[in-house]
Amino acid sequence: MNWFVDALKKYAVFSGRAQRSEYWYFFLFYFGLAIGAALLDGMVGAFNRQAGVGVFGSIVALGLLLPSLAVGVRRLHDIDRSGWWLLIAVVPVVGAIVLLVFSLKDSQPGSNRFGPNPKDAFPSEKFSLT
């Protein structure tokens, strides 16, 4: 939970680096919120089948759009790639595969042009799920 809250605190910070754990924990909680919103949409009848969207799901998606872009850019910075690589997602199938491979890569050791390695600054014992 700490990773998600920390990413939300940096909701519009596109500079710096985000290690794999920050990125994946953010999207784990994002996915959980999206599932919860979809269930809530279904229970209260707020899902529009014709539009394919629900009220609560839309609120979650719009509310977390900027933080998810920011953590994605910082994750790309961690492997010494420009944040503009996020645009490859518009290429069907191939773009998603490329971004998945990039997000699974380990941090570039030491400092790079985007800043110091976050693994060096924050030991992994500092953050936990409890």
N, C-alpha and C positions, 0 to 999 in steps of 0.2 A: 504494500500500500504506500510505503514511503516513496518508492520510485514514481508512482503515479502522481502523488501530491507534489513532489519535486519538479516533475515535468510540467505540471499545471502552473507552478509558481514561475516557471520560465516560459509561459505560454506564447510569447512573441519574441523569444530570443533565438535568432537565427545564426548567431555566431557561437563559436566554441565547438565542443565535441560532446557526444553522448555515447557512452559505451553500450554494448549489446544488452546488458541487463536493464538499463534505463529504458531503452527502446522497446524491448519485448515485454517488460512488465507494464509499460504504458499501454501497449496494444492489448495485453491480456485483460486489463481492467476496462479498457474501451470496449472490447468485445463483450465482456460481462454486462456493462451498462447498456449496450445495444440490445442484447438478448432480453434484459429486464424491461427495457422500453418497449420492445416488440411484444412481450407478454402482456404488459400493461395496456398497450394499444388494443390487443385482442380482447382483453377482459372488459374494457370499458367501451368497446366499439368505436375506437378512435382510428381504426385502420381503414383506409379507402382502397378497396380492391382495384378499382379502375386506375387510380393514380399509382398504386403500388407502394404507398407510403402512409405512415401513421404520424399522428401529431407528436407523441412523445419520442418516437424514433427520430423524427425531424429535429426536434429540440436538441437531442443528444448529439446528432450528427453535426448540426450547425454550431453548437456550443464547443465541440471538440475539434472542429476543422482546423483552426489556427494552431492549437497546441500540437495536433498530429503532424501538420506540415513542419512545424518548428523542430520537433523531435526527430523527424525524418531527415531534415537537412543536417542537424547536428550529428546524426548517425553517419550520414555520408561523409561529413567532415572528419569523423573519427577514422575512416579508412582512406583519408586523403583524396576524397572526390568532391567535386563542386556540388552544391545543393541543386544546381540545375539538372542534375541527373534524375531528379524526381520526375521530370517531364517525360522520361522514357516510359512511364506508366501508361501513356496514351497509346502506345503501340500494343495492339492486342496480343495476349499470351506472352510474347517474347519480353515485353516490358516488365510484366509482373515477375517473370522468372529471373530477369537480370536484377531487379530490386531485391528479390528474395535472397539471391546469392550474395549481393552486397551487404544486406542486413545480417547475414550469418557469418560474415568474415570477422576475424578478430581485429582488435584495434591495432593501428600502426604503432609500433613501439616508439617511445620517446615523443618529442614534440614534432609537430608538422606545421604547415603554413596556417593552420586554423587554431593552433594553441597547444598547450601541454596535454599529455595523455591523461585522461580522467582516472585511469587505473592507478597512476602514480599519486594523484592528488587525494583520492578517496579510496582507502583500502576497502575491499568488499565486505569485511566484517562490520563496518560501520552501519551498513544498511541491512535490514532484514524485513521479513514480511510481518513480524509481530510488533 
